[in-house]
Structures are given as structure tokens and as C-alpha cells.
Amino acid sequence: MKTTLDIPNDLYRQAKAAAALEGIRMKDLIGEGLRLALEARGRGAKSLSPLEVLREVRKKPLHRSDEVEAMMDLSEHRRREGWRREEDS
């Protein structure tokens, strides 16, 4: 199913870079994240409001901004070369 999401820029850049490093598509990373969040809810884990989630992400980003920039450069370089996943080789 296709949908449109409004994701904060810093979170999107981190996710895009992480997906590029892992050689997976953004839609797969987002799907995995949703599955994990739903599983956690099913286990009775405390759910955070969207504002609380954003505050947590900003406190502890997955990557420093210079790391994100390097990952984005690598992703762009690979895209220009013709992106191939490991299993496609």
C-alpha cells in the first residue's frame, strides 16, 4: 500500500543513511520499524507520544551530523554508479 508520511528532516536523513549503509530500501526500513513498534505495543511496552519520541530522538540521534553527511555522500555515489544490493551481484 502506498502512503505519504511527514517525517522530520533530521530523522529522515538518519534513516536514509542507515538504509543506504545496510543496502536496503527505505520502505523496508520503515516497515521494519513499524513492525517493531507494534510488537512492543503488543508486549505492553510503554508507548510514547509523538512529541516524546521526537524529544528522545533529538537527545540521542543515531548518528552525528558529519556521519550522516558521509553516509549520504556514499549513498549518492552508489546511486550514480548504479545501485546494486549484495544479493543482486
DSSP file (Angstrom, degrees, kcal/mol; ACC not computed):
  #  RESIDUE AA STRUCTURE BP1 BP2  ACC     N-H-->O    O-->H-N    N-H-->O    O-->H-N    TCO  KAPPA ALPHA  PHI   PSI    X-CA   Y-CA   Z-CA
    1    1 A M              0   0    0      0, 0.0     2,-0.3     0, 0.0     0, 0.0   0.000 360.0 360.0 360.0 137.4    0.0    0.0    0.0
    2    2 A K        +     0   0    0      2,-0.0     2,-0.3     0, 0.0     0, 0.0  -0.736 360.0 159.6 -95.8 144.3    1.3    3.5   -0.8
    3    3 A T        -     0   0    0     -2,-0.3     2,-0.4     2,-0.0     0, 0.0  -0.960  35.8-117.3-152.7 167.7    1.0    6.4    1.6
    4    4 A T        -     0   0    0     -2,-0.3     2,-0.4     2,-0.0    -2,-0.0  -0.943  27.8-166.5-113.0 133.2    2.6    9.7    2.3
    5    5 A L        -     0   0    0     -2,-0.4     2,-0.7     2,-0.0    -2,-0.0  -0.914  18.1-143.8-119.3 145.9    4.5   10.4    5.5
    6    6 A D        +     0   0    0     -2,-0.4    -2,-0.0     2,-0.0     0, 0.0  -0.916  31.3 175.3-106.7 104.4    5.6   13.7    7.0
    7    7 A I        -     0   0    0     -2,-0.7     5,-0.1     2,-0.0    -2,-0.0  -0.910  37.6-104.2-114.3 134.6    9.0   12.8    8.7
    8    8 A P     >  -     0   0    0      0, 0.0     4,-2.6     0, 0.0     3,-0.3  -0.287  33.7-120.5 -55.0 140.7   11.2   15.4   10.4
    9    9 A N  H  > S+     0   0    0      1,-0.2     4,-2.7     2,-0.2     5,-0.2   0.876 110.0  50.4 -54.0 -45.3   14.2   16.1    8.1
   10   10 A D  H  > S+     0   0    0      1,-0.2     4,-1.9     2,-0.2    -1,-0.2   0.895 112.8  46.4 -64.8 -38.8   16.9   15.0   10.6
   11   11 A L  H  > S+     0   0    0     -3,-0.3     4,-2.4     2,-0.2    -1,-0.2   0.898 112.3  51.0 -68.7 -40.5   15.1   11.7   11.3
   12   12 A Y  H  X S+     0   0    0     -4,-2.6     4,-3.1     2,-0.2     5,-0.2   0.929 109.5  50.1 -61.5 -46.0   14.6   11.1    7.5
   13   13 A R  H  X S+     0   0    0     -4,-2.7     4,-2.3     1,-0.2    -1,-0.2   0.899 111.7  48.3 -61.9 -40.4   18.3   11.8    6.8
   14   14 A Q  H  X S+     0   0    0     -4,-1.9     4,-2.4    -5,-0.2    -1,-0.2   0.919 114.2  46.0 -65.2 -42.9   19.4    9.4    9.5
   15   15 A A  H  X S+     0   0    0     -4,-2.4     4,-2.6     2,-0.2    -2,-0.2   0.915 112.4  50.4 -66.3 -42.9   17.0    6.7    8.3
   16   16 A K  H  X S+     0   0    0     -4,-3.1     4,-2.2     1,-0.2    -2,-0.2   0.914 112.7  46.8 -61.5 -43.8   18.1    7.2    4.6
   17   17 A A  H  X S+     0   0    0     -4,-2.3     4,-2.4    -5,-0.2    -1,-0.2   0.912 112.2  49.8 -65.8 -42.7   21.7    7.0    5.6
   18   18 A A  H  X S+     0   0    0     -4,-2.4     4,-1.9     1,-0.2    -2,-0.2   0.912 111.5  48.9 -62.9 -42.5   21.1    3.8    7.7
   19   19 A A  H  X>S+     0   0    0     -4,-2.6     5,-2.4     1,-0.2     4,-1.0   0.909 110.9  50.7 -63.2 -42.0   19.2    2.2    4.8
   20   20 A A  H ><5S+     0   0    0     -4,-2.2     3,-0.5     1,-0.2    -2,-0.2   0.919 109.9  49.3 -63.1 -43.4   22.0    3.0    2.4
   21   21 A L  H 3<5S+     0   0    0     -4,-2.4    -1,-0.2     1,-0.2    -2,-0.2   0.859 114.7  44.7 -64.6 -34.7   24.6    1.6    4.6
   22   22 A E  H 3<5S-     0   0    0     -4,-1.9    -1,-0.2    -5,-0.2    -2,-0.2   0.572 110.1-123.4 -85.2  -9.4   22.6   -1.6    5.1
   23   23 A G  T <<5 +     0   0    0     -4,-1.0     2,-0.3    -3,-0.5    -3,-0.2   0.842  68.9 125.0  70.5  33.1   21.8   -1.8    1.4
   24   24 A I      < -     0   0    0     -5,-2.4    -1,-0.3    -6,-0.2     2,-0.2  -0.809  63.7-102.0-120.4 164.3   18.1   -1.9    2.0
   25   25 A R     >  -     0   0    0     -2,-0.3     4,-2.0     1,-0.1     3,-0.5  -0.507  27.3-119.9 -82.8 153.3   15.2    0.3    0.7
   26   26 A M  H  > S+     0   0    0      1,-0.2     4,-2.9     2,-0.2     5,-0.3   0.894 114.2  57.4 -57.1 -41.3   13.7    3.0    2.8
   27   27 A K  H  > S+     0   0    0      1,-0.2     4,-2.1     2,-0.2    -1,-0.2   0.852 106.8  49.1 -62.5 -32.8   10.3    1.3    2.6
   28   28 A D  H  > S+     0   0    0     -3,-0.5     4,-2.3     2,-0.2    -1,-0.2   0.902 111.8  48.1 -71.4 -40.8   11.8   -1.9    4.1
   29   29 A L  H  X S+     0   0    0     -4,-2.0     4,-2.3     2,-0.2    -2,-0.2   0.921 113.7  47.1 -63.8 -44.1   13.5    0.1    6.9
   30   30 A I  H  X S+     0   0    0     -4,-2.9     4,-2.5     2,-0.2    -2,-0.2   0.908 111.5  51.1 -65.2 -42.1   10.2    1.9    7.7
   31   31 A G  H  X S+     0   0    0     -4,-2.1     4,-2.4    -5,-0.3    -1,-0.2   0.912 110.1  49.7 -60.4 -42.5    8.2   -1.4    7.5
   32   32 A E  H  X S+     0   0    0     -4,-2.3     4,-2.5     1,-0.2    -2,-0.2   0.912 110.4  50.5 -62.5 -42.6   10.7   -3.0   10.0
   33   33 A G  H  X S+     0   0    0     -4,-2.3     4,-2.4     1,-0.2    -2,-0.2   0.904 110.3  49.0 -62.6 -42.0   10.4    0.0   12.3
   34   34 A L  H  X S+     0   0    0     -4,-2.5     4,-2.6     2,-0.2     5,-0.2   0.911 110.6  50.9 -64.5 -41.7    6.6   -0.2   12.3
   35   35 A R  H  X S+     0   0    0     -4,-2.4     4,-2.6     1,-0.2    -2,-0.2   0.933 111.5  47.8 -60.6 -45.1    6.7   -3.9   13.0
   36   36 A L  H  X S+     0   0    0     -4,-2.5     4,-2.4     1,-0.2    -2,-0.2   0.910 112.1  49.4 -62.4 -42.1    9.0   -3.4   15.9
   37   37 A A  H  X S+     0   0    0     -4,-2.4     4,-2.0     1,-0.2    -1,-0.2   0.909 112.9  46.7 -64.3 -41.9    6.8   -0.6   17.3
   38   38 A L  H  X S+     0   0    0     -4,-2.6     4,-2.1     2,-0.2    -2,-0.2   0.883 111.4  51.2 -68.8 -37.5    3.7   -2.7   17.0
   39   39 A E  H  X S+     0   0    0     -4,-2.6     4,-1.5    -5,-0.2    -2,-0.2   0.916 109.2  51.2 -63.2 -42.3    5.3   -5.7   18.6
   40   40 A A  H  <>S+     0   0    0     -4,-2.4     5,-2.6     1,-0.2    -2,-0.2   0.897 109.9  49.4 -62.3 -40.6    6.5   -3.5   21.5
   41   41 A R  H ><5S+     0   0    0     -4,-2.0     3,-1.4     1,-0.2    -1,-0.2   0.892 107.9  54.5 -64.3 -38.4    2.9   -2.3   22.0
   42   42 A G  H 3<5S+     0   0    0     -4,-2.1    -1,-0.2     1,-0.3    -2,-0.2   0.802 104.6  54.2 -65.7 -29.2    1.7   -5.8   21.9
   43   43 A R  T 3<5S-     0   0    0     -4,-1.5    -1,-0.3    -3,-0.1    -2,-0.2   0.416 122.4-107.5 -83.9   1.9    4.1   -6.7   24.7
   44   44 A G  T < 5 +     0   0    0     -3,-1.4    -3,-0.2     1,-0.2    -2,-0.1   0.677  60.2 165.3  82.5  17.2    2.7   -3.9   26.8
   45   45 A A      < -     0   0    0     -5,-2.6    -1,-0.2    -6,-0.2     2,-0.2  -0.357  50.3 -92.1 -65.8 148.3    5.7   -1.6   26.5
   46   46 A K        -     0   0    0      1,-0.1     2,-0.4    -2,-0.0    -1,-0.1  -0.419  42.8-139.7 -61.9 126.5    5.1    2.0   27.5
   47   47 A S        -     0   0    0     -2,-0.2     2,-0.3    -3,-0.1    -1,-0.1  -0.735  12.0-143.8 -91.9 140.5    4.0    3.9   24.4
   48   48 A L        -     0   0    0     -2,-0.4    -1,-0.0     1,-0.1     0, 0.0  -0.725  17.3-114.2 -99.8 149.2    5.4    7.4   23.9
   49   49 A S     >  -     0   0    0     -2,-0.3     4,-2.4     1,-0.1     5,-0.2  -0.406  36.4-105.2 -71.2 159.3    3.5   10.3   22.4
   50   50 A P  H  > S+     0   0    0      0, 0.0     4,-2.4     0, 0.0     5,-0.2   0.867 123.7  53.1 -55.0 -36.4    4.9   11.6   19.1
   51   51 A L  H  > S+     0   0    0      2,-0.2     4,-2.3     1,-0.2     5,-0.1   0.904 108.4  49.1 -66.0 -40.9    6.4   14.6   21.0
   52   52 A E  H  > S+     0   0    0      2,-0.2     4,-2.3     1,-0.2    -1,-0.2   0.896 110.5  51.2 -64.9 -39.6    8.2   12.3   23.5
   53   53 A V  H  X S+     0   0    0     -4,-2.4     4,-2.6     2,-0.2    -2,-0.2   0.939 110.1  49.1 -61.8 -46.7    9.6   10.2   20.6
   54   54 A L  H  X S+     0   0    0     -4,-2.4     4,-2.3     1,-0.2    -2,-0.2   0.903 110.3  50.9 -60.5 -42.3   10.9   13.4   18.9
   55   55 A R  H  X S+     0   0    0     -4,-2.3     4,-1.7     1,-0.2    -1,-0.2   0.909 110.9  48.9 -61.9 -41.5   12.5   14.6   22.1
   56   56 A E  H  X S+     0   0    0     -4,-2.3     4,-2.2     2,-0.2    -2,-0.2   0.915 110.9  49.9 -64.1 -43.4   14.2   11.2   22.6
   57   57 A V  H  < S+     0   0    0     -4,-2.6    -2,-0.2     1,-0.2    -1,-0.2   0.904 111.3  48.6 -62.8 -41.7   15.5   11.2   19.0
   58   58 A R  H  < S+     0   0    0     -4,-2.3    -1,-0.2    -5,-0.2    -2,-0.2   0.823 110.9  51.3 -69.9 -29.8   16.9   14.6   19.4
   59   59 A K  H  < S+     0   0    0     -4,-1.7    -2,-0.2     1,-0.3    -1,-0.2   0.907 127.6  20.0 -69.7 -42.1   18.6   13.7   22.7
   60   60 A K  S  < S-     0   0    0     -4,-2.2    -1,-0.3    -5,-0.1    -2,-0.1  -0.649  79.8-169.6-131.6  75.2   20.2   10.7   21.3
   61   61 A P        -     0   0    0      0, 0.0    -3,-0.1     0, 0.0     3,-0.1  -0.290  29.9-123.8 -63.6 152.6   20.5   10.8   17.5
   62   62 A L  S    S+     0   0    0      1,-0.1     2,-0.3   -51,-0.0   -51,-0.0   0.857  91.9  15.1 -63.7 -35.2   21.5    7.6   15.8
   63   63 A H  S    S-     0   0    0      4,-0.0    -1,-0.1     2,-0.0     2,-0.1  -0.974  82.0-107.5-140.8 150.9   24.4    9.3   14.0
   64   64 A R     >  -     0   0    0     -2,-0.3     4,-2.3     1,-0.1     3,-0.4  -0.401  41.6-108.5 -70.2 157.6   26.3   12.6   14.3
   65   65 A S  H  > S+     0   0    0      1,-0.2     4,-2.3     2,-0.2     5,-0.1   0.854 119.8  53.6 -61.3 -35.5   25.6   15.1   11.5
   66   66 A D  H  > S+     0   0    0      2,-0.2     4,-2.0     1,-0.2    -1,-0.2   0.862 108.9  49.9 -67.5 -33.8   29.1   14.6   10.0
   67   67 A E  H  > S+     0   0    0     -3,-0.4     4,-2.4     2,-0.2    -2,-0.2   0.906 110.2  50.1 -68.0 -41.2   28.4   10.8    9.9
   68   68 A V  H  X S+     0   0    0     -4,-2.3     4,-2.7     1,-0.2    -2,-0.2   0.921 109.5  51.4 -62.0 -43.5   25.1   11.4    8.2
   69   69 A E  H  X S+     0   0    0     -4,-2.3     4,-2.2     1,-0.2    -1,-0.2   0.911 110.9  47.9 -60.6 -43.3   26.7   13.6    5.6
   70   70 A A  H  X S+     0   0    0     -4,-2.0     4,-2.3     2,-0.2    -1,-0.2   0.892 112.3  49.3 -64.2 -40.2   29.3   11.0    4.8
   71   71 A M  H  X S+     0   0    0     -4,-2.4     4,-2.6     2,-0.2    -2,-0.2   0.897 110.5  50.1 -67.0 -39.7   26.6    8.3    4.6
   72   72 A M  H  X S+     0   0    0     -4,-2.7     4,-2.6     2,-0.2    -2,-0.2   0.903 110.2  50.6 -65.5 -40.0   24.5   10.5    2.3
   73   73 A D  H  X S+     0   0    0     -4,-2.2     4,-2.5     2,-0.2    -2,-0.2   0.926 111.7  47.8 -61.6 -44.3   27.6   11.1    0.1
   74   74 A L  H  X S+     0   0    0     -4,-2.3     4,-2.6     2,-0.2    -2,-0.2   0.912 111.8  50.1 -62.1 -43.1   28.3    7.4   -0.1
   75   75 A S  H  X S+     0   0    0     -4,-2.6     4,-2.5     2,-0.2    -2,-0.2   0.921 111.5  47.8 -61.6 -44.5   24.7    6.7   -1.0
   76   76 A E  H  X S+     0   0    0     -4,-2.6     4,-2.4     2,-0.2    -2,-0.2   0.902 111.5  51.0 -63.8 -41.2   24.7    9.3   -3.7
   77   77 A H  H  X S+     0   0    0     -4,-2.5     4,-1.8     1,-0.2    -2,-0.2   0.930 112.3  46.1 -61.0 -46.6   28.0    7.9   -5.1
   78   78 A R  H  X S+     0   0    0     -4,-2.6     4,-1.0     1,-0.2    -2,-0.2   0.881 110.6  53.5 -64.9 -38.1   26.5    4.4   -5.2
   79   79 A R  H >< S+     0   0    0     -4,-2.5     3,-0.6     1,-0.2     4,-0.5   0.922 108.8  49.0 -62.6 -43.2   23.3    5.6   -6.8
   80   80 A R  H 3< S+     0   0    0     -4,-2.4    -1,-0.2     1,-0.2    -2,-0.2   0.859 110.2  51.5 -64.7 -34.8   25.3    7.3   -9.5
   81   81 A E  H 3< S-     0   0    0     -4,-1.8    -1,-0.2    -5,-0.2    -2,-0.2   0.673 131.3 -88.9 -74.6 -16.7   27.3    4.1  -10.1
   82   82 A G    <<  -     0   0    0     -4,-1.0    -3,-0.2    -3,-0.6    -2,-0.2   0.682  45.8-112.9 101.3  91.2   24.1    2.0  -10.4
   83   83 A W        +     0   0    0     -4,-0.5     2,-0.4    -8,-0.1    -4,-0.1  -0.249  40.0 175.6 -58.4 130.9   22.9    0.8   -7.0
   84   84 A R        -     0   0    0      5,-0.0     2,-0.1     3,-0.0     5,-0.0  -0.996  23.5-135.4-137.2 134.1   23.1   -3.0   -6.6
   85   85 A R    >>  -     0   0    0     -2,-0.4     3,-1.3     1,-0.1     4,-0.8  -0.484  32.1-106.7 -80.3 160.1   22.4   -4.9   -3.5
   86   86 A E  G >4 S+     0   0    0      1,-0.3     3,-1.1     2,-0.2    -1,-0.1   0.891 120.5  52.1 -53.4 -44.4   24.7   -7.7   -2.4
   87   87 A E  G 34 S+     0   0    0      1,-0.3    -1,-0.3     2,-0.1    -3,-0.0   0.699 103.9  58.8 -71.0 -16.3   22.3  -10.4   -3.4
   88   88 A D  G <4        0   0    0     -3,-1.3    -1,-0.3     1,-0.2    -2,-0.2   0.661 360.0 360.0 -82.1 -16.1   21.9   -8.8   -6.9
   89   89 A S    <<        0   0    0     -3,-1.1    -1,-0.2    -4,-0.8    -2,-0.1   0.481 360.0 360.0 -73.4 360.0   25.6   -9.2   -7.6
